[in-house]
Amino acid sequence: MRQSTVYCDICGSPIQGRPYRALVDGAEMVLCLSCYMRLSRGGRAQPVREAKPRRPRGVRRPRRLAPDMYDLVEDYPERIREAREARGWSTAVLAQKLRISETMLRKIEAGKLKPSLDLARRMEKVLGTKLLEPVVDEDVYYGDDDYGRDYVTLGDIVVIDRDEE
């Protein structure tokens, strides 16, 4: 198998050994060892961080929820308790499935502690019940205008000052 020759982007000479990737004045370049050492000592070259290895196909990362997009339902303690009891589980069994302490689960079921969004998502999955709902911002009011619209357009905000010719 034949390997292609890599050339230094600064001096143009063929690179013997390992090529160095660096940012030189904002541009990513492939450098030989001597150009890399000379430019990095002068502060003009920073090493380019290699990309993290990609996750194999089929392995999913847990979905993160934006804290301002979802909120817990008000009756979450009752929903959790009812779903747990419907499955015949004790608090110890559910706590073990959720990987939390039994004391924490009891406080959540008593309404003394609100679970985090990630924990609420895990509870939804394990118990098969809905605990999170999308946040609806009801405080936003733009007012009605003469056209019967209840929203603001760019023309409502911007005043165009035209020169008369």
N, C-alpha and C positions, 0 to 999 in steps of 0.2 A: 504494500500500500504506500503510495507516494504522498508525502506531506508538502503542502504549499509553503512558500517562503513568506514570512511576514516582515514588512519594512517599517522602520521608525518614521512616524509622521513629522518629526522635527528635522532629523539629520538625513533621512532617506536611506540609511544603511540597513542591510539585512540584519534581523534580530537573531542573535545566537542565544539559545536558552529561552527563558521565560519572558514573554512580552509584558509590559506594565501598562495598565489602563489608568489614565489620570485625567483630571479636569485641568486644562491649561487655559487660563483667562476665560473660563466659562465654556470651553469647547472640550468634548471628550476625545482623547487621542490615545493611540497605541504608541508606546515609547520603548526605546532600548534602555538598558540599565544605566548607561552613562548619562543620557539626556534626562532620565527620570530623577537620578540623584542630583544632577546639577540644578534642575528646575525646582525640585522639592526643597533643597537647601535654601534657595532664594525665595521660597514662599509662593512661587507662581504655579506650582502643580500640587494638587491634592488627589490622593488615591480615590478611585471610584469604588464605592462599596458594591460588592457583588450582590446580585439579587438573591433573595431567600429562596431556598429550594421550594419548588411547587408541591402543593399537596397532591397526593395521588388521586386519580379520578375515583369518584364514588365515596370519598371521605369528605363529609360535610363539616363545615365549621358551624357552631351554634349561632343562630341568628340573634343579633343584638337589637334590642328595642330602644328607640329613642324615648327618653323619659318624658318628654313633653307631648308625645303623640298618643300614649295610652295611660289609662288610669284604672285603678281597681274599682270594681263594682262596690256599692255601699254595703251590701249584705254578704260580703266575702266570708265572714266567719261562719255564717249559717250554711252557705253553699259548700264550704270545705267540710264541715262536720257532717252534713247530710250525705255528701258523696262518699265520705269515709265509712260512715255507718252502713250505707247501702251495699258496700262491698264486704261488710263484715270485718273490717280491719280495726285494730286497736290504734291508739295514737303512736305506740311504739313501732308498729309495723309500717305505718305511713311515714313516720319520721325516718326510719331506716331506708325506705324507698326514695325519699327526697334528699337523703344525706344531710339531715339537720338533726339537732337535738330534740328530744321529746318535749323538753321544757319550752323550747322555742315554738314548737307546733301547738302546744297548749295555749301559749300566749296569743298566737295568731288566731286560734279558734275562739278565744275569749274576746277578741277584738282589741286587745291591749297592745298588739304589735302588728304593724303593716308589713307584709312581705315585700321584698324587692321585686322589681319587674322580672328579673331572671328567675327568681324563686316562684313567682306567680305563674310564669310560663311553664315551669316544670310541674307545678301543681295541676295546671290545666291538662297537661299531657298525661300525668299519672292517674288523675281522678276522672278525666273525661268530662269536665265541667268548665263553663265559661267564667273566668274571673277578671279578665281585662276587657276594656271597651275603649274604642277610639275617643280621644278628647274632642269635643265640639266646642268651639269658642263662641259662646252666645253673647259675649260683651261687645263684639264688633258691630257697630252700627254706623253706616255711612250717611244715613238720612235720605229722604225722598227728595227728588228734584222735580222740576217742571215736566220732565219727560217720563215720569213714572218709574224711573230706575231706582233701585235701592243699593247701588254700588257706585264707586268713584272711577272715572276714566281719567286718562292722562290730560285730556282737554279741560277737565274740571280743575286740575291743579296748576297747569302751566298757562301762563299768560304770554301770548306772542305779541311782541311789540314790533309792528311793521313800519318801516319808513315809507312815507307817502312820496311817490315820485311825481 
